[in-house]
C-alpha cells in the first residue's frame, strides 16, 4: 500500500512542476513580445536635467503673483 501513496505524491509534484514551468515560459514569451524598445535616434533628444533651482526666476514668479 505504501507504494501507491508515493506514486500519487510523485504525480502531484510532477504535475505541479510542469504547470509552473509552462506558466513561467508563457510569461517570459509574453514579456519578450510586449517589451518596448526605443527607436533609433531618440538618444539625441534626451537631455539630463539640471538639479539646481534658479532662484532669480523663482523670485520673478513670486513678484508676478503678488501683483
N, C-alpha and C positions, 0 to 999 in steps of 0.2 A: 503494500500500500504506500509506503514512503516514496517509492519511485514515481508514482503518478503525481504526487504533490510537487516534487522537484520539477517534473516536466511542465506542469501548469505554470509554476512560478517562472520558469525559464522562458516560456512562450510569452507571458505577460511582460517580462523585462525586455525581451527582444522586440516585441510589437511596439512598446513604448519608445524604445530607442529608434526604431525605424521611423515612427511618426515624427519624433523630434528631429532626426536628420533630414527628413523630407521637408519639414517646415523651415528648417534652417536654410537649406538650399533654395527653397522657394523665396524666402525673404531676401536672400543675397542677390538672386537674379532680379527680383523686383527693384531692389536698391540700385543695382547696376544700370537698369534701364531708365530709372527716373532721376538719375544723378544729373545735376545741372552743371554744364560746362560753359565757361565764358568764351565768347567768340574771340578770334584773333584781333589784336589791335586795341583791345579795351584797356590794357595797362597804361596806355599813354593818357587816358582820360582820368585815371585815378590819381588823386593828389593826397599827400599827407596833410593833416590839419595841424595848425599851429595851436598848441595848448595854452598859450598866454592870452590874457584878455587885454584889449586895447581900452585903457581907462579913459582916454580922451574922448573916444567915441561914446562910451557909456555916459560920460558927463554931458555930452551934447544931447543925447537922448533924454537924459533926466531934465535938462533945461527946457527942451521942447514940451515935455509932458507937464511941466509945472506952469507953462504959459497959458 
